[in-house]
Amino acid sequence: MIEINIVKTFKNFTLKINETFKQYEFYALYGKSGSGKTTFFRVLSGLEKSEGIIKVNEKVWQDKKFFLPPQKRDIGYVFQDYALFPNMNVLENLLFVKKDKKLAMKLLDIVEMTPFINRMPNTLSGGQKQRVALVRALMKEPKILLLDEALSALDEEVKEKIKKEILIIHNEFKLTTFMISHQKEDIHDLATKVININNGNIVSIEKVQKTIHLSPTIINDQLVFIPNEKLSSDSIKNSHFKITT
């Protein structure tokens, strides 16, 4: 279990989270820009300090007297801009995190990057960089994986392939995954639950319904699942959503 009861206050914004998250779920965070999604990630990972308590599997990560530094938290963080080391090749980027070549090669094999282990980041495509960033985040063998809009810059063909690889990794390594995304199709394909966050507060946590006969559609600020033949572009709005059944 991941227990979070924190408050993070900025000059014009406050993030307030009091929630318990189950292990092994795949959570998607959805909300307008500035609603607190990335701040939530930074607080959970320890990159931002906050007031309150964070406990993971009964282990205290922070409270009034204690703060576990980011490098000691069981978290893998995939940033939107990849954040690869430009002076290191693919394999070296992974081994910098942990000197375990067997694990590095296993991860690179999952994402079909073993032929590129000696390539430098500036010679890789966007999709290849994202694969390297993804598996590098797993070199610590974390319990929690954070994906900050990790699919947003990819074309559809590459995105579909990486989504399959993300699910393989999520299941094989028994992760609890949190993903920030604005794309309802990606949320439908990957997540088991969606966290609707607005103005620094969690509005709802809802189960994602998955069926080939229903399509996720935003209507009147809600993501609803309706029969494919009844979809109408006139009814679709770009807004925050709540999963309904």
BABA-836009 format. One line per 10 residues: number of its first residue (from 1); their letters; for each residue x, y, z negated of C-alpha. Coordinates in Angstrom, 3 decimals. Layout:
! residues N
NUM = A = X:Y:Z  ... .
This chain:
! residues 245
1 = MIEINIVKTF = 0.000:0.000:0.000  1.083:3.550:0.704  -0.250:5.942:-1.913  0.010:9.646:-1.128  -1.254:12.457:-3.356  0.625:15.592:-2.314  0.259:19.299:-1.691  2.567:21.194:0.669  2.027:24.947:0.717  3.269:27.411:3.319 .
11 = KNFTLKINET = 2.506:31.133:3.558  -0.696:30.713:5.593  -1.306:26.970:5.437  -1.700:24.191:2.882  -1.494:20.460:3.530  -3.374:18.473:0.911  -3.416:14.672:1.192  -4.870:12.271:-1.384  -5.221:8.907:0.308  -4.180:5.260:0.170 .
21 = FKQYEFYALY = -3.113:3.579:3.405  -3.062:-0.170:3.959  0.012:-2.080:5.061  0.339:-3.340:8.635  -2.311:-1.012:10.050  -1.669:1.107:13.132  -2.894:4.601:12.298  -3.355:7.393:14.830  -3.373:10.997:13.609  -5.619:13.260:15.625 .
31 = GKSGSGKTTF = -6.310:16.966:15.231  -5.837:20.358:16.761  -2.401:21.955:16.931  -1.470:23.345:13.535  -3.767:21.006:11.624  -0.895:19.422:9.652  -0.039:16.234:11.546  3.707:16.792:11.904  3.920:18.272:8.401  2.358:15.044:7.114 .
41 = FRVLSGLEKS = 5.120:13.090:8.877  7.849:15.329:7.514  6.541:15.067:3.955  6.194:11.273:4.137  9.696:10.905:5.593  11.233:13.264:3.041  12.267:15.923:5.563  9.957:18.359:3.726  9.591:18.499:-0.036  6.110:18.743:-1.506 .
51 = EGIIKVNEKV = 4.377:18.650:-4.858  2.819:15.371:-5.926  3.375:11.640:-5.708  4.285:9.219:-2.925  4.443:5.483:-3.679  5.123:2.688:-1.198  4.508:-0.875:-2.366  4.606:0.349:-5.978  8.020:1.966:-5.419  8.064:5.669:-6.252 .
61 = WQDKKFFLPP = 9.408:7.825:-3.428  8.622:11.058:-5.175  6.985:12.409:-8.302  7.572:15.333:-10.666  10.987:14.028:-11.728  12.230:12.072:-8.716  12.726:12.587:-4.984  14.004:9.784:-2.764  16.116:11.314:0.047  15.087:10.665:3.672 .
71 = QKRDIGYVFQ = 17.968:8.296:4.439  16.869:5.958:1.635  13.219:5.747:2.643  12.079:2.668:4.577  10.977:4.784:7.536  11.798:4.872:11.228  11.018:8.215:12.862  10.674:8.638:16.639  10.765:12.323:17.535  9.004:13.863:20.505 .
81 = DYALFPNMNV = 12.306:15.003:22.050  14.054:11.596:21.553  16.951:13.132:19.507  19.544:10.739:20.953  23.229:11.434:20.344  24.476:12.766:23.716  28.099:11.721:23.125  27.206:8.070:22.464  26.050:5.388:24.870  22.860:3.395:24.354 .
91 = LENLLFVKKD = 24.384:0.684:22.165  26.405:3.171:20.131  23.250:5.174:19.394  21.797:2.096:17.721  24.957:0.987:15.947  25.404:4.459:14.465  22.326:3.745:12.325  23.434:0.255:11.286  26.420:-1.857:12.317  24.356:-4.874:13.329 .
101 = KKLAMKLLDI = 24.973:-5.714:16.990  22.769:-8.826:16.863  19.759:-6.779:15.751  20.583:-4.020:18.259  20.686:-6.471:21.167  17.451:-8.121:20.040  15.676:-4.762:19.980  17.132:-3.672:23.307  16.012:-6.968:24.828  12.411:-6.372:23.674 .
111 = VEMTPFINRM = 12.324:-3.060:25.552  14.327:-4.399:28.520  17.269:-2.053:27.985  20.123:-4.563:27.689  21.408:-3.777:31.227  21.866:-0.155:30.155  23.811:-0.537:26.907  26.840:1.354:28.247  24.865:4.196:29.799  24.934:7.710:28.332 .
121 = PNTLSGGQKQ = 21.635:9.415:27.432  21.959:12.045:30.180  21.910:9.278:32.816  18.637:7.757:31.556  15.076:8.472:32.646  12.504:9.815:30.173  11.010:6.374:29.705  14.415:4.811:29.080  15.285:7.493:26.533  12.008:6.840:24.752 .
131 = RVALVRALMK = 12.736:3.123:24.574  16.178:3.783:23.086  14.732:6.245:20.560  12.070:3.700:19.607  14.442:0.810:18.926  17.028:3.038:17.259  14.338:3.943:14.710  14.021:0.237:13.931  17.709:-0.369:13.197  17.073:0.409:9.517 .
141 = EPKILLLDEA = 14.457:-2.404:9.564  11.872:0.013:8.151  8.481:-0.799:6.694  6.905:2.337:8.186  7.214:3.669:11.745  6.371:7.280:12.632  5.710:8.143:16.289  5.458:11.899:16.876  3.731:12.232:20.270  6.173:9.636:21.552 .
151 = LSALDEEVKE = 4.175:9.011:24.737  3.249:12.564:25.705  6.030:13.204:28.250  5.751:9.905:30.138  4.008:9.124:33.416  1.146:6.647:33.275  3.001:3.611:34.640  5.882:3.964:32.186  3.505:4.809:29.337  1.467:1.629:29.809 .
161 = KIKKEILIIH = 4.594:-0.508:29.646  5.938:1.234:26.546  2.567:0.902:24.803  2.812:-2.873:25.198  6.347:-2.808:23.791  5.218:-0.685:20.824  2.522:-3.224:19.974  5.007:-6.113:20.214  7.364:-4.294:17.844  4.558:-3.264:15.460 .
171 = NEFKLTTFMI = 3.381:-6.864:15.114  6.722:-8.683:15.203  8.342:-6.476:12.576  5.178:-6.236:10.439  5.174:-2.455:10.416  2.742:0.107:9.147  2.694:2.567:12.035  1.542:6.173:12.155  1.232:7.824:15.573  0.432:11.427:16.432 .
181 = SHQKEDIHDL = -1.461:11.637:19.711  -3.903:13.906:21.549  -4.766:11.202:24.084  -7.919:9.232:23.273  -6.916:6.415:25.647  -3.594:5.889:23.840  -5.368:5.904:20.482  -7.900:3.364:21.742  -5.188:1.088:23.156  -2.800:1.170:20.185 .
191 = ATKVININNG = -4.453:2.156:16.921  -6.537:0.117:14.519  -7.635:3.241:12.627  -7.751:6.942:13.420  -7.082:9.687:10.879  -8.971:12.844:11.779  -7.055:15.745:10.241  -8.207:19.360:10.245  -6.772:22.460:8.563  -4.464:20.428:6.326 .
201 = NIVSIEKVQK = -7.098:17.944:5.149  -8.047:14.421:6.179  -11.636:14.637:7.393  -12.133:10.925:8.009  -10.392:7.596:8.534  -12.346:5.430:10.924  -11.903:2.036:12.527  -11.182:2.095:16.258  -13.625:0.006:18.260  -12.010:-2.017:21.058 .
211 = TIHLSPTIIN = -13.992:-3.568:23.888  -13.545:-3.647:27.651  -17.222:-2.744:28.128  -17.063:0.530:26.225  -15.010:3.644:26.935  -13.817:6.173:24.331  -15.386:9.514:25.188  -15.404:12.861:23.395  -18.960:14.183:23.164  -19.993:16.998:20.846 .
221 = DQLVFIPNEK = -16.696:16.836:18.947  -16.917:13.086:18.336  -15.155:10.186:20.021  -17.923:7.739:20.813  -17.789:4.410:22.637  -20.394:4.230:25.376  -21.002:1.816:28.292  -18.690:2.508:31.237  -21.546:2.952:33.710  -23.049:5.768:31.601 .
231 = LSSDSIKNSH = -19.920:7.943:31.538  -20.508:11.484:32.757  -17.717:14.016:33.119  -20.179:16.788:32.248  -20.538:15.370:28.749  -16.826:15.166:27.937  -15.266:17.889:25.779  -11.732:18.391:24.566  -12.043:18.626:20.810  -11.307:16.788:17.561 .
241 = FKITT = -13.097:13.511:17.098  -14.525:10.988:14.754  -14.768:7.322:15.692  -18.324:6.085:15.598  -19.850:2.715:16.311 .
